[in-house]
Amino acid sequence: MLTNTDLSKIKSIVDESVETKLEQKLEQKLEQKLEQKLKPIHKKIDKMNKKLDLTISFFDTVTSNHTKRINRIEEHLDLPPISSFA
């Protein structure tokens, strides 16, 4: 037959197990909710990154074209090259 101490030990073990399982379930639900809320933000960030990449590539091309044109003008006018700012 089970004594009071045995029953209390069993109760504590069951309580710990149930608490652990509840915590795991709660964590899973919180993670799912967080992912749902962050999904549109991630989409917007990705869209902004694509636009930024496009802008950078455009201005990089423009700058390189200007550099070529400036070098050509300097050579044509026999000007010394301007030192770079970088």
Buried (B, 14 or more C-beta within 10 A) or exposed (E): EEEEEEEEEEEEEEEEEEEEEEEEEEEEEEEEEEEEEEEEEEEEEEEEEEEEEEEEEEEEEEEEEEEEEEEEEEEEEEEEEEEEEE
